[in-house]
Amino acid sequence: MTKNQKIKVRDVEIGIAHLNQEDYISLTDIARHRDSERTDYILQNWMRSRSTIEFLGLWERLNNPAFNSIEFDGFKNQAGSNSFSLTPKRWIEATKAIGIISKAGRYGGTYAHRDIAFEFASWISVEFKLYLVVEFQQLKKKEEEQKQVRWNVSRTLAKVNYRIHTDAIKEKLIPEKIPKNRIQLVYASEADLLNVALFGQTAKERRDQNPDTDGNIRDHSTIEQLVVLANLEGINAMLIQQGMSQPERLRQLNALAIQQMKSLLQSPSNKNLLD
């Protein structure tokens, strides 16, 4: 789990962490709104309620195939009694819950999936919960706007490299006296070379498989794919200049596409750069 952002809600800084592409909000920080010195006690008090146990159990059943329902039933039967107490760590270890995460270290504390965090915030204060939702929505809006800007930049980069790419095709692959109506066929052939190397299909194959989808195969690409595509266009232009045959270029470009996509998707540093 990585911690990337903080939002301020009613003068309280709330940590936002990310796990498996989901947002987790710090329950410890939310509890500070009520009492900054007794956050653990506030969390335990919330978790001993039967309504809380039932909510957590339902969330886990909807989202967690490995959830231990037997242990959950035991907690539910004890909930509300004077002798019953429950900590996040005990809940996680007994039920194999994924909706709440308790972690130590630099960014230690108890985090919960946003659905659960909003429920806890509502228990703390309905007013505080509303402010939390507003600030969280503003954060997600900014993220989407930034993501769109990065996508547009990557798309523009791919288009610029495509110009370099087509210039190399014109110089090395198109005979001087070829009719104009045949030139585009050569361009299409090289464009599909990259499509096959990266996407595993030509533009026509993509259209045939998705007749109701607007745009071309590249308009529906991820940021990672567009970055790799830009690299492949430059490399293909260089290989064309070297006189390499199309089949050999396809083989090399496909190997590079696999290598670069793995690097972008698996490296935490690259993921943070693209996210």
N, C-alpha and C positions, 0 to 999 in steps of 0.2 A: 504494500500500500504506500502510495506517495502523497505527500502533503504539498499542495501547490498554491493555495490561495487562502486569504482571510477576508471576511466581510465584517463590517462593524454594525452592530444592532444595538441601539439604545446605549451607546458608549461601551458596549462589551464586544471584544474581538472574538469572532467565531471561526474556528479552523474548518476548512473544507479539504477532505482527502479524497483520493480516487483509487478504486479497486475494481479490476475487471470492467472498466469503462462505466462504472457507476459512481455516483457522488455519495460520500459519507460525511456527515456533519458531526462536529464534536459535541457530544452530550455533556462532557465536562465543562466546556465553555458556556453552554446554555445554562447549566446549573449555577454558574457564577452570577447570573442575573439575580438569583434569589439570595445566595449566600456564598461569597467567594472563598470562605474558609471551610465550608462543609459540603463540598460537591459530592464526595463519595456517599455521605449520609443521605443527601437528597436523591441521588440515583437509586440507592437501595430502598428508600421509602416509596419511590415511584414503582419499582419492580415488585414490591410485595403485594401490590393491589391485584385483585382477581381480574379486573377489567384490563389491566396492563398485560398480565400473563396471557389472557385470551387473545388480545390484539397481537402480541408477539408470536404466539403460536399459529394464528391464522396467517400472518405474513410469511412465516417460515414454510408452512404447508403449501402456500401458493408459489414460493420462489426457491425452495430448497428440497430437492429430492432425498437428500441424506438426513433430513431432520428426524430426530429421535422422538417419536410421538409418545412412547411409553414414559420416558422421563418427563415429558411435558405434562402428561396427565397427572403424574405425581405432584408436580409443582402446582397445577391448577387446583387440585384437591386441597392442598395446604394453604393456598393463597388466602389472605385476609385474616388468618388466625393470629393471635397475639405472639405466638412463638415462631412464626414463619419469618424468615429473612432470605433475601436472594441478592447476590452480587452479579454484575455482568460476567465476571470470570466463571463463576459457578454455572450460570445459565449457558454460556458458550460451551464449556467442557462437557456438561451433562447432556445437552440436546443437540450438539454439533451445529449450533445456530450460525448463520452467516450474516444476519441482519444487524448484529451488534459485534463490534470488534474492540477488544481491549488490548492496548499495546504499550510497551515501555520504550524508553529511549528518549531521544531529542524531541520527537513529536508525540510523546506519550499521552495517554488519556483514553477515554472511552468514546468511540465513534459509532454512529449508527447510520444505516441507509436513510436517505432523506425522508422516506415515508414515515419511518419510526421516529426520526429526529423531530419532525413536525408534530407528531403526536405527543412527544415528551414536552416540546415547547408549549403546546396547548395546555398541558397539565401545569406547567410552571406559571403561565399567564397567557390568556387568549390574546391580549393586546401584543405581548412580546412575540407570540407566534405569527401574528399578521405582519409585524415589522420584519421578522425573519424571512417570511415567504417573499415579501417585496424585495428585500436586499438580495436574496438568492436568485430570484427571477432576473434582477438587473445584472447580476454576475453572468448568468447563462446567456442573456441577450448580448452582452459584450463579447463573450466567447464565440457566439455564432457569427457576430459581425467580423471579428478578427479572423475566424476560420474562412469566411467568404473572401476577405481581402487576400489571405495567403493563397487560396485556391485560384483567384484571379491572377495573382502574380505568377504562380506556377504555370497557369494556362498560357499567359503571355510569353513566358520563357520558352515554353514548348513551341509556340508559333514562331518566335524569333529563330530558334534553332532549326525549325522546319524550312525557313528561307535559306539558311546555309546549306541545308540538306538538299533542297531542290536545285540550288546552284551547282552543287557537285554532280547531281544527276544529269543536268543539262550539259555540263562540260564533258563528262566521261561516258555516259550511257546513251545519249540521244544522237543519232547520226545527223550530220549537218543538213542533209536534204530530206529529212523525214517530214511528211505532211503534218501540218499543224493539228489536224484532228486526231493524230496518233500520239502526239506528245503527252497528252493527259493520261493515256494508257500506261506509259512508262512511269509517270509520277504515281499513278494508282498502284502499280505493281510494287514500287518501293515503299509506299505508305503501308500497304498491306504486309510487306516484309516485316516492318516494325510491329504492326498489329499482331501478326502471328507470333513474333518473338516474345511480345509482352503479354498479350491477351489470349493467345492460343486460337485466334480466329480472325478471318478477314472482316472487313467492314460489311460486305454483303451477307456473310454468314451471320453476323450479329443482327442485321436488319431482318433477315429471314426468321431468326429465332425470336425476335421481339418486334413484331409488325406494328404494335400499338404504341411503341416508345418513340418520343421525339428526339431529335438530335442524333449525332453520330457516336461511335463507340468511345471517343475521347471526351465528349461532353459529359459522360457519366462515369468518368474515371475518378479514383481517389487522388488525394494530394500526393501520396507516395507513388502511385502509378505515373502521374504527370512528371514528377521529378525524374523517375527512371526513364520515361519516354524522352525527356529533353536530353538526357545523357546518351541514350541510344542513337538519337538523331545525329548528334555530333560525332559519335564513334563510327556510325555507318558512313557518314560523309568522308571520314578519313580512310575507311576501308575501301570505299569506291575509288578514291584518289590513288590507292595502292594497286588497283586493278584486281582486287579479290572477287571471285565469282559469287553470284547471288546465293547459291546453296551454302557455300562456306560462310558467307556473312550471316546468314540466318542461323546457322549452328552457333557461331560465336556470340551473336547478339542475344540469342535465347539463353545461353549459359550466363551471360552478363546480367540479363534481366532477373534470372532466378537468384543470382548472388546478391544483387543490389536490393531486391525486394526483401530478401531474408534479412539483410543488414538493417534496412529501414524499419522493418516490423519488429525485429527482435532486440534492437539496441535501445535501452532506456533513454540515453542521451538524445538519440535521433528522434525517438517518440516524443519527448518533451519539446523538441524543436518544432515538430510538425503539428502538435496538438494546440 
